[in-house]
Amino acid sequence: MVDIIIGSLGPLGPPLGKPAPAGGPVEAELLHIRDPRQRIVGPLGQERRKQARRDPATGKVLTLLIADSSTLPKDLDIKKYKVVLRFIKR
């Protein structure tokens, strides 16, 4: 039996001997766009989510794929960083 893999990616991880740039641009692929979450009420009239949060009604939720994770900060955390996006038309 022979495994034929078409279009596979190279090994993931930081390139050897190349430090990650600090605060530089990170290229991402936009995978999905959806409307914001709506309030979800459980059977007892309480919010079912663990974190009560209201998304803005005019907001959108974007799903991004970062192909090279070595460009991301090592200490990436939602409480430590703010994300700024710049869209470039293809």
URDA-V475512 format. One record per run of one state. SS is the DSSP state (hx for helix, st for strand, lp for the rest). FROM is the first residue (numbers start at 1). TO is the last residue. Records with the same first field share a line. If there is no record, write none. Layout:
SS->FROM-TO  FROM-TO
This chain:
lp->1-28  36-40  42-46  48-59  66-68  72-90
st->29-35  41-41  47-47  60-65
hx->69-71
